[in-house]
Amino acid sequence: MQVRTLCRNMQIILFSAIAGICGMGLGGLISAILLKRPSENMICWLLSFAAGVMVSIVCFGLVPEAFELAGVPVSVVGLMLGIVIVMGLNHLIDKITTQGKGNLKIHSTHEELYHESLFIKDRAKMLRSGMLMLVAIALHNVPEGIAIGAGGSHNFHLGALLALMIALHNIPEGMAISAPLLAGGINKWKVVFLTSMAGATTLLGGFIGIIIGNISEFAIAISLSCAGGAMLYIVFGEIMPQSVIMTKNRTASIVTLFGIIVGLIVTRI
């Protein structure tokens, strides 16, 4: 029994690595191979589609599991906690990168969205702005890893499905944060490595999720709903507003709806 549990946990950790490191790294590799900056529309459409898939995973996967394990009140508290945590982290990062002037602002480019605006203007600030950018994405990846770990501990199929969908979401994010690094003159293979490392925190989240998942069903429900709230805030508080601003039309919303439909189909398979 212990051997079986250990094997399952190792597989969940592998799923976390694929979702975080491989997903982000693949996005960086795509940018490196293209050897040019992906267009704003391409990044927005990819992110919008992945956002729609994430909404389906949360609404038709994570939340129903949490409801079943601990009921509606506990799950709602977990959702709200996840939203507040990521909102606070985003506010902190915005405040650091804008010297206290940022306050839930709407950005006009994906460089600003991923806290890269200082990077392109001054090569001397490359390291500082690049590190801030990587930290911002790394923080976003922790709750996603928790979702994989806790979900996989409760339901192996759910953990695998979450890993696949989160990897899909991480590919355009990897493209978005690697493009300015390439434009700044960093070697493309170093960019791929740095982008992959930005997804490594998914592993940390996976470990935390597994630990939580082995405590009790109540703990699993809290972690699943908290991760769901964090993912919903990333979608509706970051990705969707910026996609609409950058594309200046309804295309991003339509692509998101398509992603929701695809995610719904996948969760029912």
Secondary structure, 3 states (H helix, E strand, C coil): CHHHHHHHHHHHHHHHHHHHHHHHHHHHHHHHHHCCCCCHHHHHHHHHHHHHHHHHHHHHHHHHHHHHHHCHHHHHHHHHHHHHHHHHHHHHHHHHHCCCCCCCCCCCCHHHHCCCHHHHHCHHHHHHHHHHHHHHHHHHHHHHHHHHHHHHHHCHHHHHHHHHHHHHHHHHHHHHHHHHHHHCCCCHHHHHHHHHHHCCHHHHHHHHHHHHHCCCHHHHHHHHHHHHHHHHHHHHHHHHHHHHHHHCCCHHHHHHHHHHHHHHHHHHC
